[in-house]
Amino acid sequence: MKPIKAVIFDLDGTLLDTIADIADSMNRALSLFGFRTFNIAEYKLFVGRGVDVLVDCVLGKTAASEKTWNAVRKMYLKTYAEWQSRKTQPYSGIVETVMALKAAGIVVNVLSNKPDPDTKAVVDFYFPARPFTHVIGQRPGHAVKPDPSSAEEIVALLGCDKEEVLYVGDTATDMMTATNAGLESVGVLWGFRDQEELEAGGAIHLIERPEELLTIVARRGTA
């Protein structure tokens, strides 16, 4: 096995606990259009597959027209752009782990299904030291995870072999992204989904605390 040279992190539920700001923003959009709102536990199951799927989830049992669907989506994105830093926080130990990886010469990156402008804005806000080499969110014309193309794009930009890259995330979507891209997956147990989902998604490693990622990298470094 080759040593690890790079790590690709998912964002929501992996680096940052964003669920309250997502829930508040979507619930505001739903309320403005007269739809029922949802709780945090429900949103943890809705997120992770891109904003279009999120809107599908909250409007799935309604008779919303395409026009209304688009209006709810637009209002959510507008509100989230304003509210995305109200309650969001990095998970305990994650900033220190990211900085320790970078200090050890590991290239750290972010790949999210959150819209690209929001991904870049929230990463810049919560990681002012800007440790990440590539930060990519959902972009028009690009397939969302678990499609592997954006993960493969990052690997190509880094010039690494796939076996030198770890993919870290909190959902089955992330684990499938890693598998589809030929990357070694690390499922985190502090995020939005549980161990059963991560294992079903094909997680190779499971960790309970961010610093455990350093151990995985160190073991590979001496292989």
Phi and psi in degrees as GROMACS dihedral restraints (atoms count N, CA, C in turn):
[ dihedral_restraints ]
;  ai    aj    ak    al  type     phi  dphi    fc
    3     4     5     6     1   -82.6    20    10
    4     5     6     7     1   151.5    20    10
    6     7     8     9     1   -61.8    20    10
    7     8     9    10     1   153.6    20    10
    9    10    11    12     1   -76.9    20    10
   10    11    12    13     1   129.6    20    10
   12    13    14    15     1  -109.8    20    10
   13    14    15    16     1   -19.2    20    10
   15    16    17    18     1  -150.8    20    10
   16    17    18    19     1   153.2    20    10
   18    19    20    21     1  -129.3    20    10
   19    20    21    22     1   134.1    20    10
   21    22    23    24     1  -108.7    20    10
   22    23    24    25     1   121.5    20    10
   24    25    26    27     1  -102.1    20    10
   25    26    27    28     1   137.5    20    10
   27    28    29    30     1   -67.4    20    10
   28    29    30    31     1   166.3    20    10
   30    31    32    33     1  -104.3    20    10
   31    32    33    34     1   -72.0    20    10
   33    34    35    36     1   -67.6    20    10
   34    35    36    37     1   124.4    20    10
   36    37    38    39     1    84.7    20    10
   37    38    39    40     1    -3.9    20    10
   39    40    41    42     1  -120.7    20    10
   40    41    42    43     1   -60.2    20    10
   42    43    44    45     1   -89.1    20    10
   43    44    45    46     1   -43.0    20    10
   45    46    47    48     1  -125.5    20    10
   46    47    48    49     1   140.8    20    10
   48    49    50    51     1   -88.3    20    10
   49    50    51    52     1    92.3    20    10
   51    52    53    54     1  -100.6    20    10
   52    53    54    55     1    -0.7    20    10
   54    55    56    57     1   -63.8    20    10
   55    56    57    58     1   -35.9    20    10
   57    58    59    60     1   -66.1    20    10
   58    59    60    61     1   -41.6    20    10
   60    61    62    63     1   -68.9    20    10
   61    62    63    64     1   -36.6    20    10
   63    64    65    66     1   -63.7    20    10
   64    65    66    67     1   -47.4    20    10
   66    67    68    69     1   -62.2    20    10
   67    68    69    70     1   -46.7    20    10
   69    70    71    72     1   -61.1    20    10
   70    71    72    73     1   -41.7    20    10
   72    73    74    75     1   -67.7    20    10
   73    74    75    76     1   -44.7    20    10
   75    76    77    78     1   -70.4    20    10
   76    77    78    79     1   -38.6    20    10
   78    79    80    81     1   -64.0    20    10
   79    80    81    82     1   -34.5    20    10
   81    82    83    84     1   -63.7    20    10
   82    83    84    85     1   -45.5    20    10
   84    85    86    87     1   -61.6    20    10
   85    86    87    88     1   -44.3    20    10
   87    88    89    90     1   -63.2    20    10
   88    89    90    91     1   -43.0    20    10
   90    91    92    93     1   -62.7    20    10
   91    92    93    94     1   -40.3    20    10
   93    94    95    96     1   -62.9    20    10
   94    95    96    97     1   -27.3    20    10
   96    97    98    99     1  -103.7    20    10
   97    98    99   100     1     9.9    20    10
   99   100   101   102     1    80.0    20    10
  100   101   102   103     1    18.6    20    10
  102   103   104   105     1   -97.8    20    10
  103   104   105   106     1   159.5    20    10
  105   106   107   108     1   -67.8    20    10
  106   107   108   109     1   152.6    20    10
  108   109   110   111     1  -101.7    20    10
  109   110   111   112     1   174.0    20    10
  111   112   113   114     1  -130.8    20    10
  112   113   114   115     1   160.9    20    10
  114   115   116   117     1   -94.8    20    10
  115   116   117   118     1   173.9    20    10
  117   118   119   120     1   -59.1    20    10
  118   119   120   121     1   -44.3    20    10
  120   121   122   123     1   -59.2    20    10
  121   122   123   124     1   -38.6    20    10
  123   124   125   126     1   -68.4    20    10
  124   125   126   127     1   -41.0    20    10
  126   127   128   129     1   -64.9    20    10
  127   128   129   130     1   -29.8    20    10
  129   130   131   132     1   -62.9    20    10
  130   131   132   133     1   -25.4    20    10
  132   133   134   135     1   -89.2    20    10
  133   134   135   136     1   -20.0    20    10
  135   136   137   138     1   -84.1    20    10
  136   137   138   139     1   -31.6    20    10
  138   139   140   141     1   -85.3    20    10
  139   140   141   142     1   166.4    20    10
  141   142   143   144     1   109.1    20    10
  142   143   144   145     1   -11.3    20    10
  144   145   146   147     1  -119.5    20    10
  145   146   147   148     1    17.3    20    10
  147   148   149   150     1   102.0    20    10
  148   149   150   151     1   160.3    20    10
  150   151   152   153     1   -66.6    20    10
  151   152   153   154     1   -33.6    20    10
  153   154   155   156     1   -63.8    20    10
  154   155   156   157     1   -41.4    20    10
  156   157   158   159     1   -68.0    20    10
  157   158   159   160     1   -36.5    20    10
  159   160   161   162     1   -58.9    20    10
  160   161   162   163     1   -46.6    20    10
  162   163   164   165     1   -64.8    20    10
  163   164   165   166     1   -40.5    20    10
  165   166   167   168     1   -57.7    20    10
  166   167   168   169     1   -41.2    20    10
  168   169   170   171     1   -65.2    20    10
  169   170   171   172     1   -44.3    20    10
  171   172   173   174     1   -77.7    20    10
  172   173   174   175     1   -23.4    20    10
  174   175   176   177     1  -106.8    20    10
  175   176   177   178     1     3.6    20    10
  177   178   179   180     1   -57.1    20    10
  178   179   180   181     1   -34.6    20    10
  180   181   182   183     1  -101.5    20    10
  181   182   183   184     1    13.8    20    10
  183   184   185   186     1  -103.2    20    10
  184   185   186   187     1   173.5    20    10
  186   187   188   189     1  -103.2    20    10
  187   188   189   190     1    34.6    20    10
  189   190   191   192     1   -62.5    20    10
  190   191   192   193     1   135.0    20    10
  192   193   194   195     1   -76.7    20    10
  193   194   195   196     1   168.4    20    10
  195   196   197   198     1   -60.2    20    10
  196   197   198   199     1   -37.7    20    10
  198   199   200   201     1   -62.5    20    10
  199   200   201   202     1   -44.6    20    10
  201   202   203   204     1   -67.6    20    10
  202   203   204   205     1   -41.9    20    10
  204   205   206   207     1   -54.3    20    10
  205   206   207   208     1   -47.9    20    10
  207   208   209   210     1   -65.0    20    10
  208   209   210   211     1   -36.8    20    10
  210   211   212   213     1   -68.3    20    10
  211   212   213   214     1   -40.4    20    10
  213   214   215   216     1   -64.2    20    10
  214   215   216   217     1   -43.5    20    10
  216   217   218   219     1   -59.4    20    10
  217   218   219   220     1   -46.8    20    10
  219   220   221   222     1   -62.6    20    10
  220   221   222   223     1   -43.6    20    10
  222   223   224   225     1   -66.5    20    10
  223   224   225   226     1   -39.7    20    10
  225   226   227   228     1   -59.2    20    10
  226   227   228   229     1   -50.1    20    10
  228   229   230   231     1   -61.5    20    10
  229   230   231   232     1   -39.3    20    10
  231   232   233   234     1   -64.6    20    10
  232   233   234   235     1   -45.8    20    10
  234   235   236   237     1   -67.7    20    10
  235   236   237   238     1   -43.0    20    10
  237   238   239   240     1   -64.0    20    10
  238   239   240   241     1   -36.1    20    10
  240   241   242   243     1   -59.8    20    10
  241   242   243   244     1   -30.1    20    10
  243   244   245   246     1   -88.2    20    10
  244   245   246   247     1   -30.2    20    10
  246   247   248   249     1  -107.5    20    10
  247   248   249   250     1     0.8    20    10
  249   250   251   252     1   -68.5    20    10
  250   251   252   253     1    -8.4    20    10
  252   253   254   255     1  -118.4    20    10
  253   254   255   256     1    18.3    20    10
  255   256   257   258     1   -78.4    20    10
  256   257   258   259     1   -46.8    20    10
  258   259   260   261     1  -122.6    20    10
  259   260   261   262     1   -13.6    20    10
  261   262   263   264     1   -61.0    20    10
  262   263   264   265     1   141.4    20    10
  264   265   266   267     1  -145.4    20    10
  265   266   267   268     1   148.6    20    10
  267   268   269   270     1   -64.8    20    10
  268   269   270   271     1   146.7    20    10
  270   271   272   273     1   -66.7    20    10
  271   272   273   274     1   149.3    20    10
  273   274   275   276     1   -54.9    20    10
  274   275   276   277     1   125.4    20    10
  276   277   278   279     1    87.2    20    10
  277   278   279   280     1    -7.2    20    10
  279   280   281   282     1   -74.6    20    10
  280   281   282   283     1   -40.0    20    10
  282   283   284   285     1   -62.9    20    10
  283   284   285   286     1   -44.2    20    10
  285   286   287   288     1   -63.0    20    10
  286   287   288   289     1   -38.6    20    10
  288   289   290   291     1   -67.6    20    10
  289   290   291   292     1   -44.4    20    10
  291   292   293   294     1   -59.6    20    10
  292   293   294   295     1   -45.2    20    10
  294   295   296   297     1   -68.3    20    10
  295   296   297   298     1   -33.2    20    10
  297   298   299   300     1   -68.1    20    10
  298   299   300   301     1   -39.0    20    10
  300   301   302   303     1   -61.3    20    10
  301   302   303   304     1   -46.9    20    10
  303   304   305   306     1   -62.7    20    10
  304   305   306   307     1   -41.6    20    10
  306   307   308   309     1   -63.4    20    10
  307   308   309   310     1   -27.8    20    10
  309   310   311   312     1   -84.8    20    10
  310   311   312   313     1     3.0    20    10
  312   313   314   315     1    89.9    20    10
  313   314   315   316     1     9.4    20    10
  315   316   317   318     1   -85.2    20    10
  316   317   318   319     1   131.0    20    10
  318   319   320   321     1   -84.0    20    10
  319   320   321   322     1   120.0    20    10
  321   322   323   324     1  -104.4    20    10
  322   323   324   325     1   143.4    20    10
  324   325   326   327     1  -143.8    20    10
  325   326   327   328     1   164.9    20    10
  327   328   329   330     1  -129.2    20    10
  328   329   330   331     1   134.3    20    10
  330   331   332   333     1  -133.9    20    10
  331   332   333   334     1   118.6    20    10
  333   334   335   336     1  -130.4    20    10
  334   335   336   337     1   156.5    20    10
  336   337   338   339     1   -90.0    20    10
  337   338   339   340     1     0.0    20    10
  339   340   341   342     1   -68.4    20    10
  340   341   342   343     1   144.6    20    10
  342   343   344   345     1   -49.2    20    10
  343   344   345   346     1   141.2    20    10
  345   346   347   348     1   -54.9    20    10
  346   347   348   349     1   -44.7    20    10
  348   349   350   351     1   -61.8    20    10
  349   350   351   352     1   -40.5    20    10
  351   352   353   354     1   -67.8    20    10
  352   353   354   355     1   -39.7    20    10
  354   355   356   357     1   -58.1    20    10
  355   356   357   358     1   -49.7    20    10
  357   358   359   360     1   -65.9    20    10
  358   359   360   361     1   -40.0    20    10
  360   361   362   363     1   -64.8    20    10
  361   362   363   364     1   -46.4    20    10
  363   364   365   366     1   -72.1    20    10
  364   365   366   367     1   -34.8    20    10
  366   367   368   369     1   -65.6    20    10
  367   368   369   370     1   -44.0    20    10
  369   370   371   372     1   -61.5    20    10
  370   371   372   373     1   -37.5    20    10
  372   373   374   375     1   -69.9    20    10
  373   374   375   376     1   -45.3    20    10
  375   376   377   378     1   -91.6    20    10
  376   377   378   379     1   -12.0    20    10
  378   379   380   381     1  -127.2    20    10
  379   380   381   382     1    68.5    20    10
  381   382   383   384     1   -61.8    20    10
  382   383   384   385     1   -20.4    20    10
  384   385   386   387     1   -73.6    20    10
  385   386   387   388     1   -10.4    20    10
  387   388   389   390     1    50.4    20    10
  388   389   390   391     1    61.7    20    10
  390   391   392   393     1   -77.1    20    10
  391   392   393   394     1   -15.2    20    10
  393   394   395   396     1   -86.4    20    10
  394   395   396   397     1   137.6    20    10
  396   397   398   399     1   -79.8    20    10
  397   398   399   400     1   -46.6    20    10
  399   400   401   402     1  -126.6    20    10
  400   401   402   403     1   131.1    20    10
  402   403   404   405     1  -127.1    20    10
  403   404   405   406     1   112.1    20    10
  405   406   407   408     1  -129.5    20    10
  406   407   408   409     1   130.1    20    10
  408   409   410   411     1  -114.8    20    10
  409   410   411   412     1  -166.7    20    10
  411   412   413   414     1   -67.8    20    10
  412   413   414   415     1   124.7    20    10
  414   415   416   417     1  -119.8    20    10
  415   416   417   418     1   143.3    20    10
  417   418   419   420     1   -55.1    20    10
  418   419   420   421     1   134.5    20    10
  420   421   422   423     1    84.9    20    10
  421   422   423   424     1    -1.1    20    10
  423   424   425   426     1  -115.7    20    10
  424   425   426   427     1   135.7    20    10
  426   427   428   429     1   -68.9    20    10
  427   428   429   430     1   146.9    20    10
  429   430   431   432     1   -84.6    20    10
  430   431   432   433     1   161.7    20    10
  432   433   434   435     1   -59.1    20    10
  433   434   435   436     1   142.7    20    10
  435   436   437   438     1   -88.1    20    10
  436   437   438   439     1     9.6    20    10
  438   439   440   441     1   -56.0    20    10
  439   440   441   442     1   133.7    20    10
  441   442   443   444     1   -85.1    20    10
  442   443   444   445     1    -3.1    20    10
  444   445   446   447     1   -61.8    20    10
  445   446   447   448     1   -39.8    20    10
  447   448   449   450     1   -72.4    20    10
  448   449   450   451     1   -35.8    20    10
  450   451   452   453     1   -64.1    20    10
  451   452   453   454     1   -42.7    20    10
  453   454   455   456     1   -65.0    20    10
  454   455   456   457     1   -33.7    20    10
  456   457   458   459     1   -61.9    20    10
  457   458   459   460     1   -44.3    20    10
  459   460   461   462     1   -62.9    20    10
  460   461   462   463     1   -45.1    20    10
  462   463   464   465     1   -59.0    20    10
  463   464   465   466     1   -42.1    20    10
  465   466   467   468     1   -64.9    20    10
  466   467   468   469     1   -41.3    20    10
  468   469   470   471     1   -63.1    20    10
  469   470   471   472     1   -34.9    20    10
  471   472   473   474     1   -76.0    20    10
  472   473   474   475     1   -23.5    20    10
  474   475   476   477     1    73.2    20    10
  475   476   477   478     1    24.4    20    10
  477   478   479   480     1   -94.8    20    10
  478   479   480   481     1   159.7    20    10
  480   481   482   483     1   -78.6    20    10
  481   482   483   484     1   150.8    20    10
  483   484   485   486     1   -59.5    20    10
  484   485   486   487     1   -35.3    20    10
  486   487   488   489     1   -71.8    20    10
  487   488   489   490     1    -3.8    20    10
  489   490   491   492     1   -99.2    20    10
  490   491   492   493     1     8.1    20    10
  492   493   494   495     1  -125.6    20    10
  493   494   495   496     1   131.7    20    10
  495   496   497   498     1   -99.5    20    10
  496   497   498   499     1   142.9    20    10
  498   499   500   501     1  -114.7    20    10
  499   500   501   502     1   125.6    20    10
  501   502   503   504     1  -118.0    20    10
  502   503   504   505     1   125.6    20    10
  504   505   506   507     1  -158.4    20    10
  505   506   507   508     1   177.8    20    10
  507   508   509   510     1  -118.7    20    10
  508   509   510   511     1     4.9    20    10
  510   511   512   513     1  -131.9    20    10
  511   512   513   514     1   164.8    20    10
  513   514   515   516     1   -60.5    20    10
  514   515   516   517     1   -33.9    20    10
  516   517   518   519     1   -56.6    20    10
  517   518   519   520     1   -42.7    20    10
  519   520   521   522     1   -66.4    20    10
  520   521   522   523     1   -43.2    20    10
  522   523   524   525     1   -63.8    20    10
  523   524   525   526     1   -39.5    20    10
  525   526   527   528     1   -69.3    20    10
  526   527   528   529     1   -34.7    20    10
  528   529   530   531     1   -59.4    20    10
  529   530   531   532     1   -46.8    20    10
  531   532   533   534     1   -60.4    20    10
  532   533   534   535     1   -47.8    20    10
  534   535   536   537     1   -60.3    20    10
  535   536   537   538     1   -46.1    20    10
  537   538   539   540     1   -63.4    20    10
  538   539   540   541     1   -30.9    20    10
  540   541   542   543     1   -90.7    20    10
  541   542   543   544     1    -2.7    20    10
  543   544   545   546     1    75.3    20    10
  544   545   546   547     1    28.6    20    10
  546   547   548   549     1  -107.7    20    10
  547   548   549   550     1   156.3    20    10
  549   550   551   552     1   -79.9    20    10
  550   551   552   553     1   127.0    20    10
  552   553   554   555     1   -99.4    20    10
  553   554   555   556     1   144.7    20    10
  555   556   557   558     1  -127.3    20    10
  556   557   558   559     1   116.1    20    10
  558   559   560   561     1   -93.7    20    10
  559   560   561   562     1   132.2    20    10
  561   562   563   564     1  -100.8    20    10
  562   563   564   565     1   137.9    20    10
  564   565   566   567     1   -96.3    20    10
  565   566   567   568     1     4.3    20    10
  567   568   569   570     1   -96.9    20    10
  568   569   570   571     1     0.9    20    10
  570   571   572   573     1   -90.2    20    10
  571   572   573   574     1  -146.2    20    10
  573   574   575   576     1   -87.5    20    10
  574   575   576   577     1   -15.3    20    10
  576   577   578   579     1  -122.8    20    10
  577   578   579   580     1   171.3    20    10
  579   580   581   582     1  -102.7    20    10
  580   581   582   583     1   175.6    20    10
  582   583   584   585     1   -60.7    20    10
  583   584   585   586     1   -39.4    20    10
  585   586   587   588     1   -58.8    20    10
  586   587   588   589     1   -43.7    20    10
  588   589   590   591     1   -65.6    20    10
  589   590   591   592     1   -42.8    20    10
  591   592   593   594     1   -63.1    20    10
  592   593   594   595     1   -42.1    20    10
  594   595   596   597     1   -66.2    20    10
  595   596   597   598     1   -40.1    20    10
  597   598   599   600     1   -64.7    20    10
  598   599   600   601     1   -29.9    20    10
  600   601   602   603     1   -78.9    20    10
  601   602   603   604     1    -8.8    20    10
  603   604   605   606     1   101.4    20    10
  604   605   606   607     1    22.1    20    10
  606   607   608   609     1   -57.4    20    10
  607   608   609   610     1   132.3    20    10
  609   610   611   612     1   -85.0    20    10
  610   611   612   613     1   -41.3    20    10
  612   613   614   615     1  -120.9    20    10
  613   614   615   616     1   150.7    20    10
  615   616   617   618     1  -128.1    20    10
  616   617   618   619     1   132.7    20    10
  618   619   620   621     1  -129.8    20    10
  619   620   621   622     1   147.4    20    10
  621   622   623   624     1   -99.4    20    10
  622   623   624   625     1   -21.8    20    10
  624   625   626   627     1  -135.6    20    10
  625   626   627   628     1   145.7    20    10
  627   628   629   630     1   -55.2    20    10
  628   629   630   631     1   -38.2    20    10
  630   631   632   633     1   -64.5    20    10
  631   632   633   634     1   -18.2    20    10
  633   634   635   636     1   -64.9    20    10
  634   635   636   637     1   -21.4    20    10
  636   637   638   639     1   -64.9    20    10
  637   638   639   640     1   -34.2    20    10
  639   640   641   642     1   -63.6    20    10
  640   641   642   643     1   -35.2    20    10
  642   643   644   645     1   -67.0    20    10
  643   644   645   646     1   -42.3    20    10
  645   646   647   648     1   -60.5    20    10
  646   647   648   649     1   -45.2    20    10
  648   649   650   651     1   -65.0    20    10
  649   650   651   652     1   -41.7    20    10
  651   652   653   654     1   -64.4    20    10
  652   653   654   655     1   -40.9    20    10
  654   655   656   657     1   -63.3    20    10
  655   656   657   658     1   -40.2    20    10
  657   658   659   660     1   -69.7    20    10
  658   659   660   661     1   -30.8    20    10
  660   661   662   663     1   -68.6    20    10
  661   662   663   664     1   -21.1    20    10
  663   664   665   666     1  -105.9    20    10
  664   665   666   667     1     5.8    20    10
